Amino acid sequence: MANKKVTVVRYCKVECGGEKSVWKRYPAAQGKNGRIRPGWVVVNGQPVHCPVGHYELRHYEGRRLRYTNAGDDAQEATNAKERMEWLLAAHVAADNAGVKVVEDDDRKLLRKSAALYIQDRKNQGKMEAAVQAQNVTDEFVAYTGKTYLDELTKEDIYAFHARCRKHGLSDRTVANKHDRLKAFLRFAGVDVKTVMPPRPKYEKKLPTIYTAEKVATLLSVLEGSMRIAIGFGMMCGLRAEEIAHLEWPDVEWSDKMLRVRGKPHWQFIIKDSEQREIPIPDALLNDLQLWRQEHGNARLILGTKSARPNTHILRQFKRFINRVGLNCKVCPGCNSKNKECGEWNLHTLRRTYATTVLRERHDVATVQRLLGHSDLASTMRYLRPAGNKEIHASINAIFAVKPKVSDTRTPEKETIFLFQPSDPVTH
Ligand SMILES: [Zn+2]
C-alpha cells in the first residue's frame, strides 16, 4: 500500500549560534488555526523564525523519499500539499476504479470527467479558464471523496462551500468557485438544477479608484525605476506583466504611442491576445527620455540587473510605498510583518485610468480598446460609478443660485448636459 502522506517542510537558512549558517529542512510550524505560520519552522519542538528559504513537499514515491519545491508562499504550499495528497489518493483510486469501469462503464467517473472538461477548455484556447477549472475540480474531487458523478448530492456542494470558508476564502471567492463548479458539472451532463444549491450570496463592493489627490501625492514621491514602472500603470493603464515585458522599440517616440504586444522570446502572451496602442502622456514621455539616457542600451525598459523581465514590480511598489510613508496603517496588510499596504496596487491604478478616461467623456469602446479587453463586460467591471462628491458638484452646479442678469436666457441645455452622468455603468 502506497504511503499517501504529504508533509510541508521548509528548506531554510538557520543560524547556528554565531557559527556559519546552514541550509536545512524542518517541518513547517503551524499556528493555532492549524494553518502554516509563514516563515516559521519547528526545531527541537520549538517554533523558530526562518525568513530565508522556501517550502517543499515531502512524500514517498514507492520507497523513495522525494522533495518537491512548493514555492515561497505558505498558503500556496498548503494548496499544493492538498493537491498532491489528492493525486496520490487518486492513483490508488484509479487502479481500483479501473476495474469498476469495465464492469460498469455507463457510470461517469468524476475524476475522468474533470480531466475531459479541463482539456476542453484548453482545446478552446481558454488557458486561464483551464487553470481555474483545474483548481476547482482538483479541490472538489479531493474533498468529496466520491468516485462517480451520479453519487453527487446537494450536500456535497454545501460541504464544499463550508470547507472553502473554513480555509479563509471570502464569500465572493466561494461564489466564484461555485460558478466554476457548476459550469463543470453542466459540461459533464449532471442535472445542475437538482444537484446545485443556490449560489452563495455576498455583498458586492464598489470597485475602488484613487482620488485625484492620492494620484497627485503618488506622483510627487515617485522616483527612479518606480517612477517609470508606476507611470506606465497610472498613465497607460498597463498590467504588471505588461510593464515588466516592455522593450524600447515598443515606444513610438514621434507619435507618442506605446505598443503593447506579446514577447515570444520571454514566453509572454498578452491577456486576451490582443495587441494595442496607447497614447503616452507628455509627463511620462519626458521621464522616459531621461530614463533612456542611462538605460537605453538594454533591451527591456525595466529589466533586472541580469537583463531579465522584472517580475517583482508589485512587491517593490509596496515596499516603496511603505518607505515613503504612504501606507494607510489600518489595513491587514499594513499590520502584517512585511507592511505591504493593501490600498496600493497596480490594479487600482489601472481602474483609475479607465474611469478617468471615461469621465473625460470618451466612450466605453475606447476604454475597452485602451485596456486591451476582448469583451465589453470586462471593461464595465472596471468602471466605478461617479462618487457622491462628484455628483454633489454636478447637482450643485444645476441648482446654483445665479446672479440675475437683465438678459434672462436660461442655460437650460447646458445644465441638463451637466446632469447627465457620463458613466454608462449606471444605465
Ligand atoms: Zn494599508
Boltz pocket constraint, residues with backbone or C-beta under 6 A from the ligand:
constraints:
  - pocket:
      binder: B
      contacts: [[A, 327], [A, 328], [A, 329], [A, 330], [A, 331], [A, 332], [A, 333], [A, 334], [A, 340], [A, 341], [A, 342], [A, 343]]
      max_distance: 6.0
